[in-house]
Amino acid sequence: MTKSGIGRRTLIGTAGLGVLAAPAIIHAQAFAQEKKPLAIDRVVPPDIHKFKLGGFQVLVVKDGARPSGAPGETFGLNQPPETLATLLSRNFLPTDQFVNSFAPTLIDTGSDVILFDTGLGKAARAQGGGRLIEGLAAAGYMPEDISIIVITHMHGDHIGGIMEDGKPAFPKARYVTGQAEYDFWTDAARAGTPAEGNQKAVLANVKPLADKMTFLKEGGEVVSGITAMLAPGHTPGMLIFNIESQGKRLVLTADTANHYVLSLQRPDWEVRFDMDKAQGAATRKKVFDMIATDKVAFLGYHMPFPAVGFVEKQEAGYRFVPKSYQFDI
């Protein structure tokens, strides 16, 4: 694989939760017969996953993963700590930490190569993130191959990779995003509010591309077969997308649900990063009621990699069922 400039390094995930990528140097003590370290002149590519959706080719890239502290600091803010701990334990998960992963997605329609969100970007590479471009390359796509970039919403982990060293990371792409989302983050009223920090990133990295942008509302099309749905709450103008090809269907849900247990089994629980928590909960129930009723697959940006699965109604929420071979036969 062509070197990306990241260099040799060890990408370590949270302790006890696995290694994100193999070390670049394997020490001799691991191999009794060796007398000196064995150098490996490459970095293991990030995880990628491909599957077909009708006539579309879907590629999911694991842009990175990171420990995110105590789950109760992010999820279930309106719940007693012991209630949260009980639910996690019932699902065989630790109660003192969780792992957040990031899954930008490419859809190759045959005529367009569409990238949904751009991941964490260069700023995260020292911590093992920002691996989107590597993942695309591992699947045979170069930055110049991307014809459309869809921004579901403008939080930093979705727009961090849109620029590279001050220039568009995907030089031939045009851009699609929500009108309400763009208007919110570029409004001068964000100055002096808790949203100001994220707004600065939008003004620096997204607004300069406005002349290449198409702004969508509810029901707007990216291309034929890919339709926007407004899903407010996490941010005021977040878009999710209904994707259909040759009778096959997938709903790309972005950050409607950010944890496969805490957000899905208990959709009413407040989430720290939902800007309007009540609206975020209402949107979760509306979207996942539809997905469960229609028995279709969804792709969630923070779901366990490869971030694709199904839900069925259960108790107060939904049970997550990971994808297996449904798209292969």
JOLINJO-V392243 format. One record per residue. N is the residue number from 0. RES is the residue in one letter. SS is DSSP state (2 for helix, 1 for strand, 0 for the rest). PSI is psi in whole degrees, -180 to 180 (* if undefined). D_CENTER is the distance of its C-alpha to the mean C-alpha in Angstrom with 1 decimal. Layout:
n->N res->RES ss->SS psi->PSI d_center->D_CENTER
n->N res->RES ss->SS psi->PSI d_center->D_CENTER
//
This chain:
n->0 res->M ss->0 psi->139 d_center->24.0
n->1 res->T ss->0 psi->134 d_center->24.6
n->2 res->K ss->0 psi->137 d_center->24.2
n->3 res->S ss->0 psi->1 d_center->21.4
n->4 res->G ss->0 psi->-1 d_center->23.1
n->5 res->I ss->0 psi->-32 d_center->21.2
n->6 res->G ss->0 psi->174 d_center->24.3
n->7 res->R ss->0 psi->131 d_center->25.3
n->8 res->R ss->0 psi->163 d_center->23.7
n->9 res->T ss->0 psi->128 d_center->22.6
n->10 res->L ss->0 psi->106 d_center->19.0
n->11 res->I ss->1 psi->133 d_center->19.4
n->12 res->G ss->0 psi->-169 d_center->17.1
n->13 res->T ss->0 psi->147 d_center->18.5
n->14 res->A ss->0 psi->134 d_center->22.1
n->15 res->G ss->0 psi->-3 d_center->22.7
n->16 res->L ss->0 psi->10 d_center->19.1
n->17 res->G ss->0 psi->161 d_center->19.3
n->18 res->V ss->1 psi->133 d_center->19.1
n->19 res->L ss->0 psi->-33 d_center->16.1
n->20 res->A ss->0 psi->154 d_center->18.5
n->21 res->A ss->0 psi->151 d_center->22.2
n->22 res->P ss->0 psi->151 d_center->24.7
n->23 res->A ss->0 psi->-21 d_center->26.3
n->24 res->I ss->1 psi->126 d_center->29.7
n->25 res->I ss->1 psi->119 d_center->31.0
n->26 res->H ss->0 psi->156 d_center->34.0
n->27 res->A ss->2 psi->-31 d_center->37.4
n->28 res->Q ss->2 psi->-18 d_center->37.7
n->29 res->A ss->2 psi->-15 d_center->35.2
n->30 res->F ss->0 psi->105 d_center->37.6
n->31 res->A ss->0 psi->-30 d_center->41.2
n->32 res->Q ss->0 psi->-12 d_center->42.7
n->33 res->E ss->0 psi->145 d_center->41.0
n->34 res->K ss->0 psi->-7 d_center->42.8
n->35 res->K ss->0 psi->163 d_center->40.2
n->36 res->P ss->0 psi->146 d_center->36.4
n->37 res->L ss->1 psi->114 d_center->34.9
n->38 res->A ss->1 psi->137 d_center->32.8
n->39 res->I ss->0 psi->120 d_center->29.8
n->40 res->D ss->0 psi->39 d_center->29.4
n->41 res->R ss->0 psi->164 d_center->25.7
n->42 res->V ss->0 psi->138 d_center->22.3
n->43 res->V ss->0 psi->132 d_center->20.6
n->44 res->P ss->0 psi->158 d_center->17.7
n->45 res->P ss->0 psi->162 d_center->14.2
n->46 res->D ss->0 psi->135 d_center->13.3
n->47 res->I ss->1 psi->159 d_center->12.8
n->48 res->H ss->1 psi->128 d_center->13.5
n->49 res->K ss->1 psi->145 d_center->15.4
n->50 res->F ss->1 psi->163 d_center->16.9
n->51 res->K ss->1 psi->142 d_center->19.0
n->52 res->L ss->1 psi->94 d_center->18.8
n->53 res->G ss->0 psi->-122 d_center->22.3
n->54 res->G ss->0 psi->3 d_center->23.0
n->55 res->F ss->1 psi->144 d_center->19.4
n->56 res->Q ss->1 psi->126 d_center->17.8
n->57 res->V ss->1 psi->135 d_center->14.1
n->58 res->L ss->1 psi->125 d_center->12.3
n->59 res->V ss->1 psi->132 d_center->9.1
n->60 res->V ss->1 psi->133 d_center->8.8
n->61 res->K ss->0 psi->101 d_center->8.1
n->62 res->D ss->0 psi->-16 d_center->7.9
n->63 res->G ss->1 psi->175 d_center->9.5
n->64 res->A ss->1 psi->150 d_center->10.2
n->65 res->R ss->1 psi->148 d_center->12.7
n->66 res->P ss->1 psi->143 d_center->15.2
n->67 res->S ss->0 psi->28 d_center->15.0
n->68 res->G ss->0 psi->-164 d_center->18.7
n->69 res->A ss->0 psi->128 d_center->20.4
n->70 res->P ss->2 psi->-35 d_center->18.4
n->71 res->G ss->2 psi->-12 d_center->21.0
n->72 res->E ss->2 psi->-12 d_center->20.1
n->73 res->T ss->0 psi->-41 d_center->16.8
n->74 res->F ss->1 psi->151 d_center->17.5
n->75 res->G ss->0 psi->40 d_center->20.8
n->76 res->L ss->0 psi->-22 d_center->22.3
n->77 res->N ss->0 psi->20 d_center->25.1
n->78 res->Q ss->0 psi->151 d_center->25.9
n->79 res->P ss->0 psi->144 d_center->28.4
n->80 res->P ss->2 psi->-37 d_center->27.0
n->81 res->E ss->2 psi->-29 d_center->28.9
n->82 res->T ss->2 psi->-43 d_center->27.3
n->83 res->L ss->2 psi->-46 d_center->23.8
n->84 res->A ss->2 psi->-39 d_center->25.2
n->85 res->T ss->2 psi->-44 d_center->26.9
n->86 res->L ss->2 psi->-42 d_center->23.9
n->87 res->L ss->2 psi->-45 d_center->22.0
n->88 res->S ss->2 psi->-40 d_center->25.2
n->89 res->R ss->2 psi->-25 d_center->25.7
n->90 res->N ss->0 psi->18 d_center->22.4
n->91 res->F ss->0 psi->34 d_center->23.3
n->92 res->L ss->0 psi->148 d_center->20.9
n->93 res->P ss->0 psi->153 d_center->22.2
n->94 res->T ss->0 psi->-8 d_center->23.0
n->95 res->D ss->0 psi->-7 d_center->22.9
n->96 res->Q ss->0 psi->162 d_center->19.4
n->97 res->F ss->0 psi->165 d_center->15.9
n->98 res->V ss->1 psi->131 d_center->13.0
n->99 res->N ss->1 psi->125 d_center->9.5
n->100 res->S ss->1 psi->168 d_center->7.1
n->101 res->F ss->1 psi->130 d_center->3.9
n->102 res->A ss->0 psi->76 d_center->3.5
n->103 res->P ss->0 psi->149 d_center->4.8
n->104 res->T ss->1 psi->137 d_center->7.6
n->105 res->L ss->1 psi->138 d_center->11.3
n->106 res->I ss->1 psi->120 d_center->14.1
n->107 res->D ss->1 psi->110 d_center->17.6
n->108 res->T ss->0 psi->-8 d_center->20.1
n->109 res->G ss->0 psi->-28 d_center->23.1
n->110 res->S ss->0 psi->-24 d_center->23.8
n->111 res->D ss->0 psi->148 d_center->20.6
n->112 res->V ss->1 psi->109 d_center->17.6
n->113 res->I ss->1 psi->126 d_center->14.7
n->114 res->L ss->1 psi->124 d_center->11.4
n->115 res->F ss->1 psi->107 d_center->8.7
n->116 res->D ss->0 psi->157 d_center->7.3
n->117 res->T ss->0 psi->11 d_center->8.6
n->118 res->G ss->0 psi->-161 d_center->6.8
n->119 res->L ss->0 psi->-29 d_center->9.4
n->120 res->G ss->0 psi->-173 d_center->12.4
n->121 res->K ss->2 psi->-35 d_center->15.9
n->122 res->A ss->2 psi->-22 d_center->16.4
n->123 res->A ss->2 psi->-3 d_center->14.3
n->124 res->R ss->2 psi->-31 d_center->16.1
n->125 res->A ss->2 psi->-22 d_center->19.0
n->126 res->Q ss->2 psi->10 d_center->17.0
n->127 res->G ss->0 psi->6 d_center->15.4
n->128 res->G ss->0 psi->-167 d_center->12.0
n->129 res->G ss->0 psi->40 d_center->11.6
n->130 res->R ss->0 psi->14 d_center->12.2
n->131 res->L ss->2 psi->-51 d_center->10.6
n->132 res->I ss->2 psi->-38 d_center->14.2
n->133 res->E ss->2 psi->-44 d_center->15.7
n->134 res->G ss->2 psi->-41 d_center->13.6
n->135 res->L ss->2 psi->-43 d_center->14.5
n->136 res->A ss->2 psi->-38 d_center->18.0
n->137 res->A ss->2 psi->-27 d_center->18.2
n->138 res->A ss->0 psi->2 d_center->17.7
n->139 res->G ss->0 psi->14 d_center->20.3
n->140 res->Y ss->0 psi->130 d_center->18.5
n->141 res->M ss->0 psi->160 d_center->19.6
n->142 res->P ss->2 psi->-35 d_center->18.2
n->143 res->E ss->2 psi->-14 d_center->21.3
n->144 res->D ss->2 psi->-17 d_center->20.3
n->145 res->I ss->0 psi->122 d_center->17.5
n->146 res->S ss->0 psi->-27 d_center->19.4
n->147 res->I ss->1 psi->134 d_center->17.0
n->148 res->I ss->1 psi->124 d_center->13.8
n->149 res->V ss->1 psi->125 d_center->12.3
n->150 res->I ss->1 psi->110 d_center->11.0
n->151 res->T ss->0 psi->-40 d_center->9.8
n->152 res->H ss->0 psi->172 d_center->10.9
n->153 res->M ss->0 psi->32 d_center->12.1
n->154 res->H ss->0 psi->156 d_center->10.8
n->155 res->G ss->2 psi->-32 d_center->11.1
n->156 res->D ss->2 psi->-1 d_center->7.7
n->157 res->H ss->2 psi->-21 d_center->7.0
n->158 res->I ss->2 psi->0 d_center->10.6
n->159 res->G ss->0 psi->-27 d_center->11.6
n->160 res->G ss->0 psi->14 d_center->12.1
n->161 res->I ss->0 psi->-26 d_center->13.9
n->162 res->M ss->1 psi->151 d_center->17.1
n->163 res->E ss->1 psi->113 d_center->18.7
n->164 res->D ss->0 psi->43 d_center->22.0
n->165 res->G ss->0 psi->1 d_center->22.6
n->166 res->K ss->1 psi->156 d_center->22.2
n->167 res->P ss->1 psi->128 d_center->19.7
n->168 res->A ss->0 psi->-23 d_center->17.6
n->169 res->F ss->0 psi->85 d_center->17.9
n->170 res->P ss->0 psi->-20 d_center->21.5
n->171 res->K ss->0 psi->5 d_center->22.3
n->172 res->A ss->0 psi->150 d_center->19.5
n->173 res->R ss->1 psi->170 d_center->20.0
n->174 res->Y ss->1 psi->146 d_center->17.5
n->175 res->V ss->1 psi->133 d_center->16.7
n->176 res->T ss->1 psi->176 d_center->15.6
n->177 res->G ss->1 psi->139 d_center->17.1
n->178 res->Q ss->2 psi->-47 d_center->20.6
n->179 res->A ss->2 psi->-37 d_center->20.4
n->180 res->E ss->2 psi->-48 d_center->17.3
n->181 res->Y ss->2 psi->-45 d_center->18.9
n->182 res->D ss->2 psi->-40 d_center->22.3
n->183 res->F ss->2 psi->-50 d_center->21.1
n->184 res->W ss->2 psi->-21 d_center->19.6
n->185 res->T ss->2 psi->-1 d_center->22.5
n->186 res->D ss->0 psi->131 d_center->25.2
n->187 res->A ss->2 psi->-17 d_center->27.6
n->188 res->A ss->2 psi->-16 d_center->27.7
n->189 res->R ss->2 psi->-23 d_center->24.6
n->190 res->A ss->0 psi->135 d_center->26.8
n->191 res->G ss->0 psi->5 d_center->28.1
n->192 res->T ss->0 psi->171 d_center->25.5
n->193 res->P ss->0 psi->-18 d_center->22.7
n->194 res->A ss->0 psi->-3 d_center->20.4
n->195 res->E ss->2 psi->-40 d_center->22.4
n->196 res->G ss->2 psi->-45 d_center->20.4
n->197 res->N ss->2 psi->-34 d_center->17.2
n->198 res->Q ss->2 psi->-38 d_center->19.6
n->199 res->K ss->2 psi->-39 d_center->21.0
n->200 res->A ss->2 psi->-39 d_center->17.9
n->201 res->V ss->2 psi->-45 d_center->17.7
n->202 res->L ss->2 psi->-33 d_center->21.4
n->203 res->A ss->2 psi->-34 d_center->21.2
n->204 res->N ss->2 psi->-22 d_center->18.4
n->205 res->V ss->0 psi->-48 d_center->17.8
n->206 res->K ss->2 psi->-37 d_center->21.3
n->207 res->P ss->2 psi->-15 d_center->23.1
n->208 res->L ss->2 psi->7 d_center->21.4
n->209 res->A ss->2 psi->-32 d_center->22.6
n->210 res->D ss->2 psi->-11 d_center->25.4
n->211 res->K ss->2 psi->14 d_center->23.0
n->212 res->M ss->1 psi->145 d_center->21.0
n->213 res->T ss->1 psi->131 d_center->21.4
n->214 res->F ss->1 psi->125 d_center->20.8
n->215 res->L ss->1 psi->153 d_center->20.1
n->216 res->K ss->0 psi->-176 d_center->21.3
n->217 res->E ss->0 psi->128 d_center->21.2
n->218 res->G ss->0 psi->-3 d_center->22.0
n->219 res->G ss->0 psi->150 d_center->21.5
n->220 res->E ss->1 psi->137 d_center->20.8
n->221 res->V ss->1 psi->-57 d_center->18.6
n->222 res->V ss->1 psi->174 d_center->20.8
n->223 res->S ss->0 psi->127 d_center->22.9
n->224 res->G ss->0 psi->-8 d_center->21.0
n->225 res->I ss->1 psi->108 d_center->17.8
n->226 res->T ss->1 psi->138 d_center->18.5
n->227 res->A ss->1 psi->144 d_center->16.9
n->228 res->M ss->1 psi->132 d_center->17.3
n->229 res->L ss->1 psi->131 d_center->17.4
n->230 res->A ss->0 psi->70 d_center->15.6
n->231 res->P ss->0 psi->162 d_center->16.9
n->232 res->G ss->0 psi->-59 d_center->16.9
n->233 res->H ss->0 psi->-49 d_center->13.7
n->234 res->T ss->0 psi->165 d_center->14.9
n->235 res->P ss->0 psi->-26 d_center->18.0
n->236 res->G ss->0 psi->26 d_center->16.8
n->237 res->M ss->0 psi->138 d_center->13.2
n->238 res->L ss->1 psi->142 d_center->13.3
n->239 res->I ss->1 psi->171 d_center->12.1
n->240 res->F ss->1 psi->132 d_center->13.6
n->241 res->N ss->1 psi->124 d_center->16.2
n->242 res->I ss->1 psi->122 d_center->16.5
n->243 res->E ss->1 psi->138 d_center->19.9
n->244 res->S ss->1 psi->126 d_center->22.0
n->245 res->Q ss->0 psi->43 d_center->25.3
n->246 res->G ss->0 psi->-1 d_center->25.1
n->247 res->K ss->1 psi->147 d_center->21.7
n->248 res->R ss->1 psi->143 d_center->19.0
n->249 res->L ss->1 psi->139 d_center->15.2
n->250 res->V ss->1 psi->121 d_center->13.5
n->251 res->L ss->1 psi->111 d_center->9.9
n->252 res->T ss->1 psi->1 d_center->9.5
n->253 res->A ss->1 psi->-124 d_center->6.5
n->254 res->D ss->0 psi->28 d_center->7.6
n->255 res->T ss->0 psi->-42 d_center->10.9
n->256 res->A ss->0 psi->131 d_center->10.9
n->257 res->N ss->0 psi->1 d_center->9.2
n->258 res->H ss->0 psi->135 d_center->11.5
n->259 res->Y ss->0 psi->-16 d_center->13.1
n->260 res->V ss->0 psi->-58 d_center->16.5
n->261 res->L ss->0 psi->-31 d_center->16.8
n->262 res->S ss->0 psi->-30 d_center->15.0
n->263 res->L ss->0 psi->-47 d_center->16.2
n->264 res->Q ss->0 psi->-25 d_center->19.6
n->265 res->R ss->0 psi->73 d_center->20.4
n->266 res->P ss->0 psi->-19 d_center->18.7
n->267 res->D ss->0 psi->-17 d_center->21.5
n->268 res->W ss->0 psi->138 d_center->20.7
n->269 res->E ss->0 psi->144 d_center->19.8
n->270 res->V ss->1 psi->131 d_center->16.5
n->271 res->R ss->0 psi->-42 d_center->17.1
n->272 res->F ss->0 psi->2 d_center->14.4
n->273 res->D ss->0 psi->119 d_center->15.4
n->274 res->M ss->0 psi->-36 d_center->17.8
n->275 res->D ss->0 psi->101 d_center->20.0
n->276 res->K ss->2 psi->-39 d_center->19.9
n->277 res->A ss->2 psi->-42 d_center->22.3
n->278 res->Q ss->2 psi->-37 d_center->20.7
n->279 res->G ss->2 psi->-43 d_center->17.2
n->280 res->A ss->2 psi->-42 d_center->19.0
n->281 res->A ss->2 psi->-40 d_center->20.9
n->282 res->T ss->2 psi->-42 d_center->17.9
n->283 res->R ss->2 psi->-48 d_center->16.3
n->284 res->K ss->2 psi->-41 d_center->19.7
n->285 res->K ss->2 psi->-47 d_center->20.3
n->286 res->V ss->2 psi->-47 d_center->17.2
n->287 res->F ss->2 psi->-21 d_center->17.4
n->288 res->D ss->2 psi->-43 d_center->21.1
n->289 res->M ss->2 psi->-47 d_center->20.7
n->290 res->I ss->2 psi->-42 d_center->18.5
n->291 res->A ss->2 psi->-43 d_center->20.9
n->292 res->T ss->2 psi->-42 d_center->23.9
n->293 res->D ss->2 psi->-9 d_center->23.0
n->294 res->K ss->0 psi->47 d_center->21.9
n->295 res->V ss->0 psi->161 d_center->19.0
n->296 res->A ss->1 psi->155 d_center->15.8
n->297 res->F ss->1 psi->158 d_center->12.4
n->298 res->L ss->1 psi->114 d_center->8.9
n->299 res->G ss->1 psi->134 d_center->6.6
n->300 res->Y ss->0 psi->-32 d_center->2.9
n->301 res->H ss->0 psi->16 d_center->5.1
n->302 res->M ss->0 psi->161 d_center->7.9
n->303 res->P ss->0 psi->133 d_center->10.1
n->304 res->F ss->0 psi->135 d_center->9.7
n->305 res->P ss->0 psi->21 d_center->10.1
n->306 res->A ss->0 psi->15 d_center->8.1
n->307 res->V ss->1 psi->138 d_center->11.0
n->308 res->G ss->1 psi->-167 d_center->14.0
n->309 res->F ss->1 psi->166 d_center->16.6
n->310 res->V ss->1 psi->149 d_center->18.1
n->311 res->E ss->1 psi->147 d_center->21.8
n->312 res->K ss->1 psi->138 d_center->23.5
n->313 res->Q ss->1 psi->127 d_center->24.8
n->314 res->E ss->0 psi->-122 d_center->26.8
n->315 res->A ss->0 psi->1 d_center->25.2
n->316 res->G ss->1 psi->-126 d_center->21.7
n->317 res->Y ss->1 psi->146 d_center->20.0
n->318 res->R ss->1 psi->130 d_center->19.9
n->319 res->F ss->1 psi->129 d_center->16.8
n->320 res->V ss->1 psi->108 d_center->18.0
n->321 res->P ss->1 psi->148 d_center->15.9
n->322 res->K ss->0 psi->144 d_center->16.4
n->323 res->S ss->0 psi->-101 d_center->19.3
n->324 res->Y ss->0 psi->15 d_center->21.6
n->325 res->Q ss->0 psi->-33 d_center->21.6
n->326 res->F ss->0 psi->0 d_center->20.4
n->327 res->D ss->0 psi->-9 d_center->22.8
n->328 res->I ss->0 psi->* d_center->26.1
//
